[in-house]
Amino acid sequence: VQLQASGGGLVQAGGSLRLSCKGSGRSFSSYAMGWFRQAPGKEREFVSGISWSSGSTYYEDSVKGRFIISRDNAQNSVYLQMNNLRPEDTAVYYCAAASLWGDEITSYSGYYYTPDYWGQGTQVTVSS
């Protein structure tokens, strides 16, 4: 069972990237899913989450209005569209699947309930 993240890269400030995370080995359709990031020397940060039905989404304040999370349960995948990227978005981004986040995704979900599965991380670098 694994989550495979992709789509990272180097982009100039103001640019866009789309991260993808595909699950294999089991269905993640009943799991909430999300994206975390970790910059060098900083704590891991819960960036965005989405419930199993896509009925609830969460965004960390600094990415609201710029990032969009979505999922396709038929493809066993979750996505993060990142627009208007800033240098402070530079980090390794990790996707995750969580069975305990429930139907209402909040910051509490990501920080209190450890995900069951993690992807391997994809580097996003935003140049100024």
C-alpha positions in Angstrom: 0.0 0.0 0.0 1.5 3.3 -1.0 0.8 6.9 -2.0 2.9 8.3 -4.8 3.2 12.1 -5.0 4.3 13.9 -8.1 4.2 17.3 -9.8 6.7 19.3 -7.9 9.4 21.4 -9.5 11.0 24.8 -9.8 8.7 27.7 -10.6 9.0 31.5 -10.5 6.9 33.5 -8.1 3.4 33.9 -9.4 3.5 30.7 -11.3 1.5 27.5 -10.8 2.0 23.8 -10.1 -0.4 20.9 -9.8 0.6 18.2 -7.4 -0.9 14.7 -7.8 -1.0 11.8 -5.4 -2.1 8.4 -6.5 -2.8 5.5 -4.2 -2.1 1.9 -4.8 -2.6 -1.4 -3.0 -6.0 -0.4 -1.6 -8.9 2.0 -2.2 -8.6 5.3 -0.4 -12.2 6.4 -1.3 -13.3 6.1 2.3 -10.3 8.1 3.6 -9.9 11.8 4.1 -6.8 13.0 2.3 -4.6 15.9 2.6 -1.3 17.7 1.9 1.4 18.7 4.3 4.6 20.6 3.7 7.9 21.0 5.4 10.5 23.6 4.7 14.1 23.3 5.9 14.3 24.1 9.6 10.6 24.4 10.1 7.8 22.2 11.5 5.6 20.2 9.3 2.5 22.2 8.3 -0.9 21.0 7.4 -1.7 22.8 4.2 -5.0 21.4 3.0 -7.4 18.5 3.5 -10.5 17.0 1.8 -13.1 14.7 3.1 -13.8 11.3 1.5 -16.9 12.8 -0.3 -15.2 16.1 -1.2 -17.9 17.7 0.9 -15.5 19.4 3.3 -12.2 21.1 2.5 -9.6 22.8 4.7 -6.9 25.3 3.7 -4.2 26.8 5.9 -4.6 30.6 6.0 -1.6 31.5 3.9 -2.8 29.3 1.0 -6.5 30.2 1.0 -7.6 31.6 -2.3 -4.4 30.3 -4.1 -4.5 26.5 -3.6 -7.3 24.2 -4.5 -7.6 20.6 -3.3 -9.6 18.0 -5.2 -9.9 14.3 -5.4 -11.0 11.6 -7.8 -12.0 8.5 -6.0 -12.3 6.5 -9.2 -8.6 7.2 -9.8 -7.7 6.8 -6.2 -6.0 10.2 -6.4 -5.9 13.6 -4.7 -4.6 16.8 -6.3 -3.4 20.2 -5.1 -3.6 23.0 -7.6 -1.2 25.7 -6.5 -1.6 29.1 -8.1 0.2 32.5 -7.5 3.0 30.7 -5.8 5.3 32.6 -3.4 8.9 31.9 -2.3 7.5 31.0 1.2 5.6 28.1 -0.4 9.0 26.4 -1.0 9.0 23.1 0.8 8.7 19.3 0.4 5.0 18.5 0.0 3.6 15.2 1.3 0.2 13.7 0.6 -1.5 11.7 3.2 -4.6 9.6 3.8 -6.3 9.5 7.2 -9.1 7.3 8.5 -9.8 9.5 11.6 -10.4 12.9 10.1 -14.1 12.4 9.7 -16.4 14.4 7.4 -15.5 17.8 8.6 -11.9 18.7 7.9 -10.3 21.4 10.1 -6.8 22.3 11.2 -7.5 20.1 14.2 -7.9 17.1 11.9 -4.4 17.4 10.4 -2.6 18.2 13.6 -4.3 15.9 16.1 -5.0 12.8 14.1 -1.9 11.3 12.5 -2.6 10.1 8.9 -2.5 6.3 8.3 -0.5 6.6 5.1 2.1 9.1 3.8 3.4 9.7 0.3 7.2 10.1 -0.3 7.2 13.8 -0.8 7.7 16.1 -3.8 9.9 19.2 -3.8 8.4 22.5 -4.6 10.8 25.4 -5.1 9.5 28.9 -5.8 12.1 31.5 -6.9 11.7 35.2 -6.4 
